[in-house]
């Protein structure tokens, strides 16, 4: 069925171009994964901070792990923001393509 749609896609076809929508969906999915990673790493950082107070014998190790988790949280949040920006860019391109679709 999909092949038939591709074969009949001609100059005057009114089939909706879904490639832009798929790109937006992909970036949105990746943005959510970045948010999840940031939240998870933040939770680990808080846990390690708690462990450093609870286990003074190994507090130095827990503090290092807390810093690593905090850095991962910041990185994941940055990645999520980057993907959010890509969603906006994909929307711009999709709107631009719709506006510049000329009919003879």
N, CA, C and O of each residue as an XYZ file, in Angstrom:
416
protein
N       0.824     -1.186      0.000
C       0.000      0.000      0.000
C       0.868      1.249      0.000
O       0.568      2.222     -0.691
N       1.935      1.219      0.770
C       2.836      2.374      0.851
C       3.507      2.637     -0.494
O       3.720      3.787     -0.876
N       3.840      1.557     -1.209
C       4.466      1.719     -2.516
C       3.509      2.362     -3.510
O       3.927      3.153     -4.356
N       2.224      2.026     -3.409
C       1.232      2.621     -4.303
C       1.157      4.126     -4.087
O       1.043      4.885     -5.050
N       1.220      4.563     -2.839
C       1.181      5.997     -2.534
C       2.385      6.702     -3.152
O       2.259      7.801     -3.694
N       3.540      6.071     -3.069
C       4.744      6.672     -3.626
C       4.670      6.761     -5.154
O       5.136      7.735     -5.746
N       4.092      5.759     -5.778
C       3.998      5.751     -7.228
C       3.054      6.835     -7.721
O       3.299      7.418     -8.777
N       1.995      7.119     -6.999
C       0.996      8.083     -7.428
C       1.296      9.497     -6.949
O       0.508     10.413     -7.184
N       2.401      9.674     -6.298
C       2.772     10.994     -5.805
C       3.372     11.789     -6.962
O       4.537     11.609     -7.317
N       2.573     12.653     -7.532
C       3.018     13.395     -8.704
C       3.020     14.887     -8.461
O       2.976     15.340     -7.317
N       3.070     15.639     -9.524
C       3.153     17.087     -9.468
C       1.929     17.715     -8.830
O       2.048     18.686     -8.083
N       0.757     17.174     -9.115
C      -0.480     17.777     -8.612
C      -1.061     17.001     -7.439
O      -2.235     17.164     -7.110
N      -0.266     16.174     -6.817
C      -0.729     15.378     -5.697
C      -0.899     16.256     -4.458
O      -0.138     17.202     -4.251
N      -1.876     15.945     -3.656
C      -2.136     16.715     -2.447
C      -1.841     15.897     -1.196
O      -2.381     16.186     -0.129
N      -0.991     14.880     -1.313
C      -0.626     14.086     -0.149
C       0.207     14.936      0.791
O       1.066     15.707      0.363
N      -0.061     14.783      2.062
C       0.643     15.555      3.073
C       2.066     15.024      3.219
O       2.278     13.816      3.319
N       3.025     15.925      3.229
C       4.422     15.531      3.421
C       4.650     15.312      4.904
O       4.625     16.253      5.697
N       4.873     14.059      5.268
C       4.997     13.714      6.669
C       6.441     13.695      7.152
O       6.682     13.437      8.331
N       7.406     13.959      6.282
C       8.803     13.899      6.716
C       9.088     14.955      7.774
O       9.828     14.690      8.721
N       8.517     16.142      7.632
C       8.702     17.192      8.635
C       8.056     16.832      9.953
O       8.597     17.124     11.020
N       6.892     16.195      9.879
C       6.212     15.767     11.093
C       6.993     14.677     11.799
O       7.072     14.660     13.028
N       7.575     13.763     11.025
C       8.374     12.696     11.623
C       9.611     13.274     12.303
O      10.009     12.821     13.376
N      10.213     14.276     11.671
C      11.394     14.910     12.251
C      11.034     15.594     13.573
O      11.766     15.471     14.555
N       9.912     16.314     13.597
C       9.470     16.961     14.831
C       9.223     15.929     15.926
O       9.610     16.127     17.078
N       8.577     14.831     15.556
C       8.269     13.777     16.527
C       9.555     13.172     17.098
O       9.645     12.898     18.295
N      10.543     12.970     16.229
C      11.831     12.420     16.666
C      12.507     13.366     17.654
O      12.979     12.933     18.706
N      12.555     14.656     17.320
C      13.204     15.620     18.206
C      12.457     15.733     19.539
O      13.077     15.894     20.590
N      11.130     15.649     19.489
C      10.344     15.724     20.721
C      10.642     14.516     21.609
O      10.762     14.645     22.828
N      10.759     13.341     20.985
C      11.095     12.124     21.728
C      12.472     12.263     22.379
O      12.653     11.924     23.548
N      13.434     12.762     21.610
C      14.779     12.924     22.150
C      14.812     13.995     23.250
O      15.563     13.869     24.216
N      14.007     15.033     23.103
C      13.911     16.061     24.147
C      13.412     15.437     25.452
O      13.938     15.729     26.527
N      12.397     14.578     25.352
C      11.864     13.930     26.545
C      12.894     12.993     27.177
O      12.972     12.890     28.401
N      13.672     12.319     26.353
C      14.730     11.464     26.897
C      15.773     12.300     27.641
O      16.266     11.892     28.692
N      16.106     13.473     27.090
C      17.037     14.374     27.765
C      16.493     14.852     29.103
O      17.224     14.929     30.090
N      15.194     15.175     29.127
C      14.566     15.597     30.378
C      14.600     14.465     31.402
O      14.886     14.686     32.579
N      14.305     13.255     30.941
C      14.331     12.100     31.836
C      15.742     11.872     32.383
O      15.915     11.592     33.569
N      16.742     11.994     31.516
C      18.132     11.832     31.946
C      18.536     12.883     32.965
O      19.235     12.580     33.932
N      18.096     14.124     32.750
C      18.424     15.204     33.685
C      17.783     14.945     35.048
O      18.419     15.127     36.086
N      16.524     14.521     35.036
C      15.838     14.243     36.298
C      16.481     13.069     37.035
O      16.659     13.109     38.252
N      16.824     12.034     36.289
C      17.446     10.854     36.893
C      18.811     11.184     37.481
O      19.109     10.806     38.614
N      19.636     11.881     36.722
C      20.969     12.245     37.206
C      20.868     13.191     38.402
O      21.672     13.105     39.330
N      19.888     14.085     38.384
C      19.679     14.973     39.530
C      19.306     14.199     40.778
O      19.771     14.511     41.874
N      18.467     13.192     40.610
C      18.077     12.351     41.749
C      19.284     11.587     42.294
O      19.435     11.442     43.507
N      20.133     11.106     41.406
C      21.336     10.394     41.841
C      22.265     11.343     42.590
O      22.850     10.963     43.604
N      22.403     12.566     42.104
C      23.248     13.555     42.780
C      22.740     13.818     44.193
O      23.525     13.873     45.139
N      21.427     13.980     44.336
C      20.859     14.198     45.674
C      21.072     12.984     46.580
O      21.354     13.126     47.770
N      20.934     11.801     46.005
C      21.158     10.575     46.778
C      22.608     10.502     47.266
O      22.862     10.175     48.425
N      23.552     10.808     46.379
C      24.966     10.754     46.768
C      25.295     11.823     47.809
O      26.137     11.604     48.680
N      24.639     12.966     47.723
C      24.839     14.013     48.736
C      24.366     13.506     50.101
O      25.016     13.732     51.121
N      23.230     12.822     50.098
C      22.701     12.240     51.334
C      23.644     11.165     51.873
O      23.900     11.101     53.076
N      24.155     10.326     50.980
C      25.071      9.255     51.380
C      26.368      9.816     51.962
O      26.938      9.226     52.879
N      26.837     10.943     51.441
C      28.064     11.548     51.965
C      27.890     11.946     53.423
O      28.817     11.800     54.219
N      26.715     12.446     53.779
C      26.442     12.816     55.170
C      26.229     11.579     56.040
O      26.644     11.541     57.198
N      25.585     10.581     55.471
C      25.231      9.370     56.209
C      26.443      8.462     56.438
O      26.506      7.763     57.450
N      27.388      8.466     55.524
C      28.542      7.564     55.564
C      29.831      8.396     55.550
O      30.488      8.499     54.513
N      30.197      8.990     56.694
C      31.364      9.892     56.714
C      32.687      9.202     56.351
O      33.630      9.855     55.902
N      32.749      7.896     56.545
C      33.976      7.161     56.218
C      34.270      7.186     54.715
O      35.433      7.191     54.309
N      33.228      7.199     53.899
C      33.380      7.209     52.445
C      32.824      8.495     51.824
O      32.439      8.508     50.655
N      32.786      9.550     52.595
C      32.152     10.795     52.135
C      32.844     11.382     50.902
O      32.184     11.944     50.029
N      34.163     11.254     50.831
C      34.891     11.819     49.674
C      34.425     11.154     48.378
O      34.194     11.829     47.375
N      34.291      9.838     48.406
C      33.820      9.104     47.223
C      32.401      9.543     46.833
O      32.111      9.761     45.657
N      31.525      9.669     47.837
C      30.147     10.081     47.556
C      30.086     11.503     46.996
O      29.261     11.801     46.133
N      30.962     12.373     47.491
C      30.987     13.749     46.976
C      31.432     13.774     45.513
O      30.900     14.541     44.710
N      32.395     12.944     45.177
C      32.849     12.864     43.781
C      31.720     12.334     42.899
O      31.465     12.874     41.822
N      31.044     11.277     43.354
C      29.926     10.729     42.586
C      28.782     11.731     42.476
O      28.088     11.775     41.460
N      28.585     12.529     43.511
C      27.567     13.587     43.459
C      27.910     14.596     42.369
O      27.037     15.003     41.603
N      29.172     15.000     42.296
C      29.596     15.968     41.277
C      29.467     15.398     39.867
O      29.070     16.105     38.941
N      29.799     14.133     39.708
C      29.670     13.489     38.398
C      28.200     13.452     37.979
O      27.870     13.766     36.836
N      27.320     13.067     38.907
C      25.892     13.009     38.602
C      25.341     14.404     38.304
O      24.496     14.562     37.423
N      25.813     15.409     39.029
C      25.367     16.782     38.774
C      25.801     17.230     37.382
O      25.032     17.883     36.677
N      27.013     16.892     36.983
C      27.494     17.244     35.649
C      26.661     16.529     34.574
O      26.342     17.116     33.540
N      26.316     15.270     34.823
C      25.477     14.529     33.881
C      24.096     15.166     33.781
O      23.516     15.218     32.696
N      23.565     15.650     34.897
C      22.255     16.303     34.883
C      22.299     17.571     34.050
O      21.381     17.837     33.274
N      23.348     18.348     34.203
C      23.493     19.578     33.421
C      23.640     19.248     31.934
O      23.048     19.917     31.087
N      24.421     18.226     31.621
C      24.598     17.814     30.231
C      23.292     17.341     29.612
O      22.982     17.687     28.472
N      22.533     16.559     30.348
C      21.244     16.067     29.839
C      20.261     17.208     29.641
O      19.507     17.221     28.668
N      20.266     18.165     30.561
C      19.380     19.320     30.420
C      19.768     20.138     29.190
O      18.899     20.633     28.472
N      21.060     20.280     28.949
C      21.531     20.985     27.756
C      21.129     20.274     26.479
O      20.736     20.909     25.500
N      21.227     18.960     26.492
C      20.818     18.175     25.326
C      19.320     18.326     25.076
O      18.882     18.466     23.934
N      18.551     18.298     26.144
C      17.104     18.482     26.018
C      16.784     19.843     25.414
O      15.904     19.951     24.560
N      17.488     20.874     25.849
C      17.284     22.217     25.321
C      17.656     22.277     23.835
O      16.980     22.927     23.038
N      18.739     21.590     23.482
C      19.167     21.531     22.087
C      18.081     20.892     21.223
O      17.766     21.398     20.146
N      17.515     19.793     21.686
C      16.454     19.114     20.931
C      15.207     19.986     20.836
O      14.522     19.980     19.814
N      14.911     20.735     21.897
C      13.777     21.654     21.856
C      13.985     22.695     20.755
O      13.052     23.052     20.037
N      15.221     23.171     20.636
C      15.554     24.134     19.584
C      15.372     23.494     18.196
O      14.882     24.142     17.271
N      15.763     22.236     18.061
C      15.610     21.535     16.781
C      14.141     21.358     16.407
O      13.798     21.375     15.224
N      13.267     21.189     17.406
C      11.833     21.096     17.124
C      11.363     22.398     16.506
O      10.628     22.394     15.518
N      11.786     23.513     17.085
C      11.376     24.823     16.580
C      11.897     25.039     15.156
O      11.190     25.597     14.318
N      13.116     24.605     14.880
C      13.687     24.726     13.536
C      12.907     23.873     12.538
O      12.634     24.316     11.423
N      12.550     22.659     12.932
C      11.784     21.779     12.040
C      10.414     22.390     11.745
O       9.923     22.301     10.620
N       9.796     23.009     12.754
C       8.504     23.672     12.536
C       8.652     24.830     11.558
O       7.797     25.026     10.694
N       9.736     25.600     11.689
C       9.976     26.724     10.772
C      10.103     26.235      9.339
O       9.503     26.802      8.426
N      10.885     25.179      9.146
C      11.091     24.639      7.802
C       9.797     24.086      7.229
O       9.524     24.242      6.038
N       9.001     23.442      8.069
C       7.738     22.879      7.605
C       6.782     24.005      7.208
O       6.110     23.909      6.181
N       6.717     25.071      8.014
C       5.862     26.219      7.681
C       6.354     26.899      6.412
O       5.550     27.310      5.576
N       7.663     27.020      6.263
C       8.253     27.647      5.083
C       7.910     26.843      3.836
O       7.575     27.416      2.800
N       7.992     25.532      3.930
C       7.676     24.678      2.780
C       6.197     24.788      2.399
O       5.860     24.751      1.216
N       5.323     24.919      3.384
C       3.899     25.045      3.098
C       3.602     26.377      2.398
O       2.773     26.429      1.490
N       4.270     27.440      2.816
C       4.037     28.754      2.248
C       4.576     28.861      0.825
O       4.004     29.575      0.001
N       5.654     28.169      0.532
C       6.306     28.267     -0.776
C       5.894     27.151     -1.727
O       6.621     26.856     -2.675
N       4.762     26.534     -1.496
C       4.289     25.481     -2.387
C       3.478     26.146     -3.509
O       2.333     26.548     -3.303
N       4.076     26.255     -4.674
C       3.449     26.969     -5.776
C       2.642     26.007     -6.655
O       3.056     24.881     -6.931
N       1.485     26.493     -7.078
C       0.674     25.751     -8.027
C       0.648     26.566     -9.327
O       0.500     27.788     -9.294
N       0.788     25.905    -10.437
C       0.840     26.608    -11.727
C      -0.525     26.954    -12.219
O      -0.665     27.548    -13.288
